[in-house]
Amino acid sequence: MSTRKRSGSGTKQPKEKIVYIFESLFRGEDVVRGYNNFWNELFLITPPSLEILDTEIQQLDDLKMCAAKPNIILVVKKCIEMLDSDNPKRVNNSLITLSSLTFALCRKYSVTQETSENYLEYVVAEAEDEIKSLIDKIKVLLSESDESSFYCIKFLLPILITNSCGRNKIMEYIMAANNLFEPLKKILSDPTQRLKYGNDIVILLTLLVNYRKSDRTNPYAVQLSLLDDEFALHGFGQIISTTLFEFIRLQSTNDVTTHNNSWISSFSSIVGNIFLSEEIDGKSQNIRQNTVLLLALYEAVHLNRNFITTLATTHTETSTAPSDLLSNSDVLPEVQTAPMLEASQYPTNLIVAVFQYCSVVMADHKNDNSLTNLKLCFIVLTCISEDQYANSMMHNLTFQVFLNKAHMRHRKVTSDRFSKPQPLAATLLDLLTEFIVTHLLKKFPMEHYLLCIGIIQRIIIYQKRCRIRLMYPWKSVWTAIISMLKFIMCQEQQLVKKMNIFNLLTKVINIFNLFITYGDTFLATTSCYDDLYYELNREEKIFSEIQAMALRYTLMETNEFKEDAFKVTSSLINILSIVKHFQIKIKEWLIAESLSTPTEEQIMKQIQSNYDLTLKLQDSLDTFERYSEQPHHLFFSSLVKDAVLDTRRIVHNDLIKLCSRNRLKCMTQ
């Protein structure tokens, strides 16, 4: 009898009977001959562990796989047949076997490999009738006991990650049947089941919604867009907010520890950051784990207008706990024991979680995963800021929110970790302003800036249309935007070779035009106008430089940005008129008063008394282009691929633990 060596010992451990059976099956042997009750007895035995099954599958070359195919198909058919059994043990063991076998075949012939023959697809084709009935059986089992739901979910996840971005015959049957949405929705609606399986269900729905959605109508996307079950929507949002708050709590605790040990950090910076790469990799992995749930949030906000109410649902951070899939992942153990931040004493909601999460990933400039997730968050905020009800909510709800701020040399580190209570719209403007001033990098994140400025534009337009006066220090927005303009002009030669800077310049200048043209309807005080005009005059040089640069590109005969540069010059008309008007008035006053160096107060007084100028009414300032997913198609395709790969890794760990748990359970019975 062959044996396998026990890890860490010099002796060999005998193989289990089930391992011998599957080895024989994979060799193509007829192990059923002479055993009338073979399959009923087989599924009472604990299935082999995923590692063993996976190892056996990986060892099969093309010739051996051809011999094994009939038996693999037979096992799949018998697993599906056994789901009708009255014995829960047989049902659970068949689902575990199906999950492990699917995952092993998926790993052998993954989507990243160019294979002439995908044996998983072949198996599905040969068991077509059984696979079709499997989907109906899964629906029934999901609605039955907790244990059945657990094993069904652990089967569906490997199916989704086999080839969620390309062809996948099992997925085609799931899409055609279109009958899993209701049982998944019921699990989200039930607080007890949501606590156990909520994270898994949200990931399942996200991957289902994203399956080939660009080339045809996705029935799960349609059902998600029509979902109006308040309990299911709140459950969906609660799972996302809990995960985000756990990440925020971990990172905030780490920041506090770093601050308290600042002398150690200083010493390590002198000696050298020996362990820096490991720390960055760990944080990067933690950030990337949130991508699939941020994608779920995007789909809910983008597709379902009813979900907007969920954003404002007030709850405490500890209202639920991460589900099994999250707890089985590689989240650092400190998350479970980290002390709660003071913010947990205050009411909060999902949109607060998004703001705080953005502020954390925003502070990490060098991490590509941070920039990816930040872009996704900005797209979510773009969708939110386009919605009338969401905007109303942000301007009326007041919260005390902690926004993480990056350490910068030119500003002091403050011990005040929380802003004063203020409307969520003001907190959003704080967040966007922080991004503008902290990401003026040579590797300029153009797409992020376009989204950021677009959100500011939407907020201002909403205030103009609804005549809402938000008590906010708008000067901080003007100062941040002008800093960005100065950076762009300083780096013009490098940036223009890589990207179209003129679209961003036009958007930014039109922010000023919005204030100039419609500020009387939404600026909180008349002094805001004075501050704006003073700032425009003080920074006259940068606007003149932008005009000269745009004219230069407009006059070039061969220039791909010619039309966009012309839009910049057109948008500058009112700003330059204001500057010219006040410069003349101030110069005349200086001559009359025989002064050469006026004070800020004197200049401000001249601005206040010389508003007698005529400006051009520019078209379409108070409109914006509605968000469309199509320009971001490649971005979302990449996100889905990453989500599939990350979920695959987590599912692998889950299946290993599931097999071990099942084996231990059988041994103790």
Disulfide bonds with the S-S distance in Angstrom:
none
